[in-house]
Amino acid sequence: MIRYAVKEDCPRLLELIHELAVYENAPEEVTVTLDEFVDAGFGNHAVWKAFVYEQNGTIYGFALFYIRYSTWKGRRLYLEDFLVTEEHRGKGIGKLLFDRVIREAKEANYQGMVWQVLDWNEPAINFYKKYQAETEAGWLNASLSKIQLQKL
């Protein structure tokens, strides 16, 4: 049911990433190509790993993560994307995936686990509250796009 993602999962994972972007009202923000996504996960300098929930040969959920370094805290697991398809929500799949990511962080002896959640996403916030997760106020996300970087 829950396993590490393999290279052959990447097309389906990108489909689910697009589903997540639609849910988050930002479908146009997904600009990564399949080739780049595959290389970032399975190339010579892979940066991400993922767990998938698979049933009858189809992936219905995933948790994609990478390791980040905090000068204040040390190595921490960063949960980038976490999704269970709409028709499979409410069946405990999210808990299975999230628990597996927690186990990964514990087994690697990381100093914690972090992620972001949109302030309007009440189902997700309520899910994380069950784990007694803390949310931080006062931090704003900042970014520069590839186009912006090229202009600098």
Backbone as CSV, one residue per row, in Angstrom:
resi,resn,N_x,N_y,N_z,CA_x,CA_y,CA_z,C_x,C_y,C_z
1,MET,0.809,-1.196,0.000,0.000,0.000,0.000,0.856,1.265,0.000
2,ILE,1.704,1.427,1.001,2.608,2.578,1.076,4.001,2.094,0.710
3,ARG,4.627,2.786,-0.251,5.975,2.421,-0.680,6.696,3.678,-1.157
4,TYR,8.016,3.556,-1.299,8.778,4.645,-1.894,8.384,4.782,-3.362
5,ALA,8.354,5.997,-3.840,8.106,6.245,-5.255,9.300,5.755,-6.067
6,VAL,9.022,5.286,-7.265,10.061,4.891,-8.222,9.909,5.761,-9.467
7,LYS,10.926,5.752,-10.290,10.973,6.602,-11.482,9.711,6.462,-12.336
8,GLU,9.224,5.247,-12.463,8.056,4.993,-13.312,6.778,5.636,-12.766
9,ASP,6.799,6.069,-11.510,5.641,6.726,-10.904,5.529,8.202,-11.293
10,CYS,6.584,8.766,-11.849,6.635,10.217,-12.052,5.491,10.785,-12.893
11,PRO,5.082,10.163,-14.002,3.939,10.742,-14.730,2.686,10.836,-13.859
12,ARG,2.391,9.806,-13.096,1.213,9.836,-12.217,1.390,10.863,-11.104
13,LEU,2.601,10.962,-10.550,2.837,11.955,-9.507,2.602,13.366,-10.038
14,LEU,3.035,13.628,-11.271,2.792,14.953,-11.849,1.295,15.204,-12.044
15,GLU,0.551,14.184,-12.409,-0.908,14.331,-12.497,-1.475,14.746,-11.139
16,LEU,-1.005,14.095,-10.093,-1.494,14.417,-8.751,-1.041,15.794,-8.299
17,ILE,0.148,16.198,-8.697,0.637,17.542,-8.383,-0.263,18.582,-9.054
18,HIS,-0.664,18.307,-10.283,-1.602,19.209,-10.964,-2.950,19.236,-10.237
19,GLU,-3.409,18.085,-9.769,-4.658,18.030,-8.999,-4.548,18.885,-7.740
20,LEU,-3.410,18.798,-7.062,-3.179,19.603,-5.865,-3.179,21.090,-6.209
21,ALA,-2.545,21.458,-7.316,-2.488,22.865,-7.720,-3.884,23.403,-8.029
22,VAL,-4.730,22.589,-8.641,-6.109,23.004,-8.900,-6.831,23.219,-7.570
23,TYR,-6.666,22.293,-6.638,-7.293,22.414,-5.321,-6.841,23.698,-4.622
24,GLU,-5.566,24.064,-4.810,-5.009,25.242,-4.161,-5.211,26.508,-4.990
25,ASN,-6.044,26.418,-6.030,-6.389,27.563,-6.880,-5.176,28.166,-7.587
26,ALA,-4.238,27.329,-7.976,-3.035,27.821,-8.644,-2.557,26.859,-9.739
27,PRO,-3.448,26.394,-10.617,-3.020,25.399,-11.610,-1.935,25.904,-12.558
28,GLU,-1.909,27.201,-12.822,-0.915,27.763,-13.737,0.484,27.829,-13.128
29,GLU,0.580,27.615,-11.832,1.876,27.694,-11.152,2.744,26.458,-11.369
30,VAL,2.171,25.352,-11.790,2.949,24.137,-12.033,3.601,24.271,-13.402
31,THR,4.915,24.500,-13.407,5.641,24.691,-14.656,6.736,23.643,-14.866
32,VAL,6.949,22.781,-13.893,7.995,21.773,-14.003,7.650,20.794,-15.129
33,THR,8.656,20.390,-15.889,8.449,19.395,-16.936,8.645,18.002,-16.351
34,LEU,8.129,17.015,-17.040,8.314,15.633,-16.594,9.796,15.289,-16.543
35,ASP,10.559,15.693,-17.545,11.997,15.387,-17.556,12.709,15.978,-16.352
36,GLU,12.398,17.227,-16.037,13.032,17.869,-14.889,12.613,17.195,-13.588
37,PHE,11.332,16.854,-13.505,10.810,16.196,-12.312,11.489,14.845,-12.093
38,VAL,11.608,14.068,-13.155,12.266,12.757,-13.066,13.722,12.934,-12.655
39,ASP,14.417,13.867,-13.291,15.826,14.087,-12.978,16.010,14.519,-11.529
40,ALA,15.117,15.387,-11.036,15.231,15.879,-9.659,14.978,14.779,-8.633
41,GLY,14.248,13.752,-9.032,13.978,12.663,-8.104,14.855,11.445,-8.281
42,PHE,15.358,11.254,-9.508,16.073,10.000,-9.780,17.354,10.195,-10.582
43,GLY,17.748,11.430,-10.836,18.975,11.710,-11.567,20.198,11.606,-10.672
44,ASN,21.345,12.028,-11.224,22.612,11.956,-10.488,22.627,12.828,-9.245
45,HIS,21.849,13.883,-9.250,21.806,14.795,-8.102,20.369,14.903,-7.591
46,ALA,19.769,13.770,-7.329,18.376,13.723,-6.880,18.199,14.520,-5.592
47,VAL,17.096,15.248,-5.502,16.853,16.084,-4.328,15.584,15.709,-3.575
48,TRP,14.703,14.925,-4.166,13.464,14.587,-3.473,13.254,13.079,-3.430
49,LYS,12.426,12.702,-2.457,11.925,11.334,-2.334,10.426,11.449,-2.093
50,ALA,9.729,10.354,-2.251,8.298,10.383,-1.987,7.826,9.003,-1.563
51,PHE,6.755,9.009,-0.806,6.001,7.795,-0.525,4.717,7.893,-1.327
52,VAL,4.267,6.757,-1.812,3.006,6.725,-2.543,2.078,5.710,-1.891
53,TYR,0.784,5.994,-2.026,-0.244,5.042,-1.644,-0.779,4.467,-2.945
54,GLU,-0.635,3.160,-3.096,-1.045,2.493,-4.325,-2.074,1.421,-4.006
55,GLN,-3.095,1.362,-4.834,-4.126,0.340,-4.688,-4.473,-0.167,-6.085
56,ASN,-4.398,-1.475,-6.265,-4.711,-2.106,-7.553,-3.942,-1.478,-8.718
57,GLY,-2.661,-1.136,-8.454,-1.800,-0.617,-9.510,-1.949,0.860,-9.803
58,THR,-2.796,1.576,-9.050,-2.979,3.007,-9.270,-2.593,3.768,-8.010
59,ILE,-1.875,4.855,-8.199,-1.456,5.706,-7.079,-2.575,6.710,-6.801
60,TYR,-3.030,6.721,-5.546,-4.106,7.613,-5.126,-3.650,8.647,-4.094
61,GLY,-2.405,8.604,-3.717,-1.901,9.579,-2.762,-0.389,9.552,-2.727
62,PHE,0.188,10.664,-2.289,1.646,10.726,-2.193,2.058,11.775,-1.171
63,ALA,3.279,11.624,-0.694,3.919,12.599,0.182,5.340,12.767,-0.333
64,LEU,5.629,13.927,-0.900,6.948,14.209,-1.482,7.722,15.094,-0.521
65,PHE,8.972,14.749,-0.270,9.754,15.464,0.738,11.219,15.551,0.329
66,TYR,11.920,16.409,1.007,13.371,16.526,0.853,13.947,16.983,2.186
67,ILE,15.251,16.995,2.266,15.918,17.393,3.502,16.401,18.828,3.348
68,ARG,16.046,19.646,4.327,16.531,21.019,4.333,17.408,21.208,5.563
69,TYR,18.196,22.235,5.523,19.074,22.504,6.651,18.728,23.854,7.259
70,SER,18.524,23.871,8.544,18.267,25.091,9.293,19.494,25.395,10.140
71,THR,20.007,26.603,10.016,21.153,26.975,10.848,20.766,27.036,12.319
72,TRP,19.497,27.145,12.607,19.033,27.174,13.995,18.724,25.783,14.520
73,LYS,18.253,24.897,13.673,17.757,23.598,14.130,18.541,22.399,13.621
74,GLY,19.211,22.520,12.493,19.905,21.383,11.893,19.079,20.764,10.770
75,ARG,19.331,19.492,10.486,18.617,18.804,9.402,17.161,18.565,9.775
76,ARG,16.287,18.927,8.843,14.856,18.729,9.050,14.243,18.207,7.761
77,LEU,13.274,17.356,7.907,12.553,16.855,6.746,11.532,17.912,6.348
78,TYR,11.512,18.271,5.066,10.551,19.238,4.564,9.543,18.517,3.683
79,LEU,8.296,18.528,4.087,7.215,17.909,3.331,6.724,18.924,2.308
80,GLU,7.079,18.714,1.067,6.756,19.664,0.002,5.307,19.542,-0.453
81,ASP,4.882,18.340,-0.766,3.513,18.109,-1.227,2.961,16.852,-0.581
82,PHE,1.685,16.914,-0.272,1.002,15.826,0.412,-0.432,15.819,-0.098
83,LEU,-0.840,14.742,-0.751,-2.163,14.708,-1.346,-2.727,13.297,-1.352
84,VAL,-3.997,13.209,-1.060,-4.791,12.010,-1.308,-5.902,12.465,-2.248
85,THR,-6.118,11.731,-3.331,-7.149,12.124,-4.288,-8.495,12.258,-3.590
86,GLU,-9.302,13.151,-4.126,-10.566,13.496,-3.469,-11.431,12.275,-3.173
87,GLU,-11.527,11.359,-4.133,-12.408,10.206,-3.932,-11.877,9.206,-2.907
88,HIS,-10.624,9.365,-2.483,-10.043,8.444,-1.497,-9.812,9.092,-0.128
89,ARG,-10.242,10.347,0.017,-10.090,11.028,1.308,-11.071,10.465,2.325
90,GLY,-10.712,10.592,3.581,-11.588,10.148,4.653,-11.520,8.662,4.930
91,LYS,-10.530,7.986,4.356,-10.396,6.535,4.522,-9.139,6.147,5.299
92,GLY,-8.445,7.153,5.850,-7.247,6.867,6.628,-5.963,6.815,5.819
93,ILE,-6.040,7.074,4.526,-4.853,7.008,3.663,-3.877,8.132,4.007
94,GLY,-4.417,9.331,4.240,-3.559,10.456,4.616,-2.789,10.167,5.884
95,LYS,-3.446,9.566,6.845,-2.785,9.212,8.105,-1.672,8.204,7.841
96,LEU,-1.924,7.211,7.005,-0.886,6.224,6.687,0.333,6.889,6.052
97,LEU,0.090,7.782,5.090,1.200,8.478,4.428,1.949,9.385,5.399
98,PHE,1.204,10.173,6.160,1.826,11.116,7.084,2.633,10.377,8.151
99,ASP,2.066,9.310,8.671,2.787,8.504,9.661,4.060,7.921,9.078
100,ARG,4.040,7.554,7.799,5.242,6.994,7.167,6.313,8.065,7.017
101,VAL,5.913,9.287,6.711,6.879,10.386,6.624,7.461,10.668,8.005
102,ILE,6.632,10.664,9.024,7.122,10.860,10.395,8.144,9.786,10.739
103,ARG,7.836,8.548,10.404,8.771,7.461,10.675,10.104,7.684,9.958
104,GLU,10.042,8.171,8.717,11.273,8.479,7.963,12.112,9.501,8.712
105,ALA,11.481,10.558,9.201,12.197,11.609,9.927,12.802,11.073,11.217
106,LYS,12.057,10.236,11.906,12.556,9.670,13.159,13.714,8.709,12.914
107,GLU,13.577,7.849,11.908,14.627,6.873,11.629,15.929,7.539,11.200
108,ALA,15.824,8.673,10.508,17.021,9.401,10.073,17.553,10.337,11.158
109,ASN,16.843,10.397,12.276,17.234,11.232,13.408,17.300,12.722,13.050
110,TYR,16.372,13.170,12.196,16.310,14.581,11.858,15.815,15.366,13.064
111,GLN,16.065,16.651,13.037,15.705,17.520,14.154,14.255,17.977,14.103
112,GLY,13.511,17.465,13.158,12.105,17.814,13.062,11.608,17.661,11.647
113,MET,10.374,18.090,11.469,9.696,17.983,10.186,8.886,19.260,10.009
114,VAL,8.947,19.848,8.830,8.236,21.103,8.572,7.501,21.027,7.239
115,TRP,6.480,21.867,7.121,5.710,21.957,5.887,4.903,23.239,5.943
116,GLN,4.221,23.542,4.859,3.342,24.696,4.803,1.918,24.214,4.582
117,VAL,0.977,25.007,5.049,-0.435,24.745,4.808,-1.098,26.102,4.574
118,LEU,-1.956,26.155,3.579,-2.661,27.394,3.289,-3.632,27.713,4.421
119,ASP,-3.715,28.972,4.790,-4.528,29.361,5.939,-6.023,29.103,5.747
120,TRP,-6.481,28.923,4.520,-7.893,28.648,4.270,-8.204,27.148,4.172
121,ASN,-7.178,26.324,4.204,-7.363,24.881,4.015,-7.718,24.211,5.355
122,GLU,-8.933,24.435,5.787,-9.382,23.929,7.091,-9.273,22.404,7.231
123,PRO,-9.614,21.615,6.199,-9.456,20.164,6.366,-8.007,19.768,6.678
124,ALA,-7.055,20.395,5.975,-5.646,20.083,6.231,-5.216,20.573,7.610
125,ILE,-5.619,21.772,7.974,-5.258,22.316,9.285,-5.799,21.412,10.391
126,ASN,-7.038,20.988,10.252,-7.621,20.097,11.255,-6.899,18.755,11.309
127,PHE,-6.477,18.256,10.153,-5.701,17.014,10.107,-4.405,17.184,10.896
128,TYR,-3.681,18.265,10.657,-2.399,18.492,11.332,-2.577,18.742,12.828
129,LYS,-3.702,19.339,13.206,-3.963,19.572,14.632,-4.046,18.255,15.402
130,LYS,-4.504,17.198,14.740,-4.572,15.887,15.383,-3.181,15.399,15.793
131,TYR,-2.163,15.910,15.127,-0.775,15.566,15.441,-0.142,16.588,16.389
132,GLN,-0.922,17.550,16.825,-0.448,18.635,17.684,0.639,19.465,17.004
133,ALA,0.526,19.595,15.684,1.484,20.407,14.927,1.285,21.880,15.260
134,GLU,2.377,22.610,15.239,2.347,24.040,15.494,2.396,24.790,14.168
135,THR,1.636,25.867,14.078,1.739,26.740,12.911,2.390,28.040,13.357
136,GLU,3.171,28.614,12.460,3.921,29.819,12.785,3.279,31.026,12.137
137,ALA,2.974,32.014,12.919,2.481,33.286,12.385,3.674,34.217,12.183
138,GLY,3.497,35.176,11.313,4.520,36.207,11.160,5.550,35.944,10.082
139,TRP,5.508,34.788,9.454,6.462,34.487,8.392,5.746,34.616,7.051
140,LEU,6.358,35.285,6.125,5.819,35.422,4.779,6.705,34.637,3.818
141,ASN,6.099,33.975,2.859,6.866,33.270,1.840,7.442,34.279,0.861
142,ALA,8.671,34.074,0.454,9.312,34.933,-0.539,9.942,34.041,-1.597
143,SER,9.984,34.524,-2.831,10.577,33.717,-3.894,11.008,34.600,-5.053
144,LEU,11.885,34.066,-5.859,12.268,34.648,-7.146,12.081,33.558,-8.187
145,SER,11.405,33.854,-9.276,11.223,32.874,-10.343,12.494,32.780,-11.183
146,LYS,12.554,31.794,-12.044,13.688,31.636,-12.945,13.841,32.880,-13.821
147,ILE,12.731,33.403,-14.304,12.769,34.608,-15.142,13.302,35.780,-14.342
148,GLN,12.856,35.929,-13.115,13.350,37.011,-12.264,14.851,36.869,-12.005
149,LEU,15.286,35.644,-11.751,16.713,35.410,-11.524,17.540,35.814,-12.742
150,GLN,17.039,35.490,-13.920,17.779,35.809,-15.144,17.899,37.314,-15.365
151,LYS,16.947,38.072,-14.859,16.967,39.521,-15.014,17.908,40.212,-14.043
152,LEU,18.310,39.499,-13.009,19.181,40.113,-11.985,20.638,40.024,-12.357
